[in-house]
Amino acid sequence: DAGKGEFDHYMKKEIHSQPTALSNTIEGRVEDGEVSLEALPAGSFTDIEEVQFVACGTSYHAAVYGAQLLKSAGVRADVIRASEYESVAGPVDETTLTVAVTQSGETADTLSAVREAADRGARTLAVTNVVGSTAAREADDAVYIRAGPEVGVAATKTFSSQAVTLALVGQRIVADVPAADHPDDAEAMLESLADLPEQVESILETTDAERLAKRYIDSQSFFFIGNGLGHPVALEGALKFKEITYEHAEGFASGQLKHGPLALVTEQTPVFAVCTGGDDGKTKTNAIEAQTRGAPIVSVSPDDHPVVDAADAHLSVPDTHPVWTGLLANVQLQLVSYYAADLLDRPIDKPRNLAKSVTVE
Ligand code: G6P
């Protein structure tokens, strides 16, 4: 318990250590508007035509984030739940880069997927927090997220550091893959990354998450929606919420709400609408659809975002490049889950039936 310091739980400590973790993740990796990663020198990916991400749980959501960034830069990318790999991997050969995203580097499903990819001829890369882990040792290359040890079963700081690391690895890939278009605003995006640790700090100092958790704690189900880069954040928000509160929570792509989940929507189902300043039009219109059926809407977005006027409550996200906004929104959602679980008196650091690292398939 001594390791918790001033905090009641490791999870809260780890949420609060994100500014430091992110500074470590970034340190020395962006120079003169370019990404430099020791393990992956310029030219590393010139023969790669497709990138596949394999991961589980929270790492899967970080992988969805990373894959979207690559796709938006014109690189063929796919993200596969590691446990499904054998059935759905599709064609794999030496032009495939398979990226295992795994905090622990020991998740059995992820190790098995990346081994299968290597057997089929893919080049492999591990993006992990643990130096010398099985994934790091077995993959052709490894990039470390440098988040520091995470004790809470629910991953928090490692999601943020994974997503940033994947964005940096993505920039290296985009620079090398002949078919990619270097995004016009890549330099602005990398420049604004330097502000991310401070922006997380400002959320930690000003968050309204505890009050919101109290306001909605008696609801029946908790929904999280987002579009584009907001989608993996919505999925992660829901996963965190169900893991530690034991309440029913689901994350959806905003436009899918009307294709089924809307049947569940009542005044008892708050909808957290994650807006990143990217393609959010669908998030606002679908949030309003839910509101018309009585659901309270919580906007998780910059203050000047159009969704805020329509919302019943708001969690404020500092203005930054839209590539990073979702990671800041995620910090607000981590805090909502934490405070909700605390109000319900759950064993936050060790939720029932869950393990930090699942080493069986
Ligand atoms: C378990 C943990 C999750 C974690 C997942 C993947 O399910 O409870 O928090 O996201 O494993 O773990 P990894 O170490 O591969 O990122």
Boltz pocket constraint, residues with backbone or C-beta under 6 A from the ligand:
constraints:
  - pocket:
      binder: B
      contacts: [[A, 56], [A, 57], [A, 58], [A, 59], [A, 101], [A, 102], [A, 103], [A, 104], [A, 105], [A, 106], [A, 107], [A, 110], [A, 153], [A, 154], [A, 155], [A, 354], [A, 355], [A, 356], [A, 357], [A, 358]]
      max_distance: 6.0
